[in-house]
Amino acid sequence: MGLEMYQDIERCFGAGWSDGLPVIPPYESLVAPMLRAMGWEAVEIIGSIPTQHIEIRAEHLAATAVMAGCKPAYGVLLRSLGYALMDPGFNLSGVEVTTGGAAILVIVSGPIVTELGFEYSSNALGANARANATVGRFAQMVRLFCGRGGGALEPHGTMGHPGRLAFCIAERPQPLWPPFHTQFGIEAGASAVTVMATEGPNSVNSHYCTSGRAVLEAVSDCAGHAGITNFYYRVAGSLIAICPEHMRLVTQEFTRETAAEFIYEHSCRPTDWLKEVGRIPREPRRSSKVEFGSMRSAYDNVRQLSFIECGADGGMFSAVIPRWAGNLAVISRVVKPVSGAAE
């Protein structure tokens, strides 16, 4: 790396164009081909945050993709991801400034996983493959650059989340259940990119289980632990990431739908106990539907639970990834060739 580029990287730090790690300077010679790969003209308005009087143009997203280290080959996926992040239902600004330590989780599923070289096996939740790392970083940098109102807002995360640097999961090819994106209305054979705002993953270690029910008992206990944010508001949900060895046991006894019902029914705690440990206020709001003296699930309904198959053989570790309570929407978009992409 020449001295001039090093100085430009330092200028990016000085301008606030960084997530704390070095970025690739957004030279026009790099941004222009990224724009072409994404199928946009530079001044196209891709989204806005009206409450902060912000408009996000295509050139902003293309420059961010360059800075994050993405290849132009990822452009077709980044286009769909850009639209997903700009969806008003996603609450991009809220994810940036919440005290809850939420990050943007990007989920890639379908044939594009192998076409672009996403890691879906070993270290699936923290993959260091370039595709996972840079696409995940792109989403976090969009949150960082576009979610603060040009510096008018500041992040307020009490504890934060390491995934705010990059958090991207890819589903295993040929999953045992229908592909991940079918849970959000997209046909099985498609490629898709999905975004949700989540807390950090909670490991589910169940090495000595011999049945699918035993696996889901452990998952349910984790999905309903006392500290989970959803116990009071019950407006979000959780993503259940299941490793291959657990998955082979679970599918002998459960469909995806009956697994969700099992977790919903078994992630319960007594409401009076939840009140004593500070998870429910003594005078809860009516909309939270608290009935003291009863058992309470961490979820309002089974649709708040979704599943992804990922990870490697050789260890019986799955994970529960709680969604952020301030973000109700899961946005899932088909990834199409740019020439046929729809807005």
C-alpha positions, 0 to 999 in steps of 0.5 A: 500500500502506497503512502498516498492510499494510507493517507487517504485511509487516515482521512476517512478516519478523520472524516468519520467514514469508518466503523473503527476499522480501516476502510477502502477509500471510495475513489470514483474509479471504484464507486462507478463499477460498483454502481453499475454492478448494483444497477443504479444511477448515482443520483437515484433516491433509494430510500429516506428517513423523513423524520430526520430529513435524510435521503439516501442516494445510490452513490451513498450505498455504492461508496459504502459497499466499496469502503466495506470491501465488497466485490462488484460481483456482490452488486446484485445482492447488495441492490436487494439488501440496500432496498431492504435496509431502506424499507420504512418498516425496518426502522434503520435509525432506531437500530442505530440509537437504541440502548438495547445493543441491536445489530443488523443481521443479514441472512443470505439463502438460496443458490446465491450462497454458493455462487458468491462464496458465502460461508455456511458451515464452520463458524457460521455465525462469525464467518470470516469469509470475505462475502459474509464479512464485507456484506455484513459490514456493508449493512452495519456501515449503512446503519452507522452512516445513515441512521444518525441524522448526519451526526444529529443523533448518537448511539446509546447502546448500554452494552453494545453488540460485536455484530455491529461491525458485521453480522451475516449468516448464510443458510446451508445449501439443500436444507432439510426443511424448506429454505429459510426465505420461504418463512417470509413468503418467497418461493423455495427456488429463489435466492434471497437476502433478509434483514432483521435487527437482533441481539447477540447469539446465545449458544445452545450446547446439547451434546448428549441429546438423543432425540429431537424433543431433547434438542428443542427442550434446550432451545426452549429454555434458552429462548425463554431465559429470564433476561430475554427482552421479549418477555414483557413487550412480546412484539419481536421474536427469535431466530433459531440457528440449528446445527446439522447434528441437532437438525437430523434429530429434530427433523425425525420428530418435528416439522418447522411448524410443530417445532415453533409450536413446541418452543412457544409452549415451552419457553414459559416462566411464571409471571409472578416470578418475572415480576420479582426479577424485574422483567415485568413491571408491577403495573404493566401496560394493558397492551402487553396482556400480562396475567399475573398468577399464570405462565407466560411465553416469551413470544406472543405467537408462533410466527415470531419464531423462525429457523435457519440451518447452518453450521458444521458437523462435529459439534452439537451447538445451536443458537438462539438469536433474539430479535430487537424489541424495537424492530417489528419487521423482518424484511426479505427480498428476492435477489434477481439479476440486475437487468430484471431487478424490481424496486 
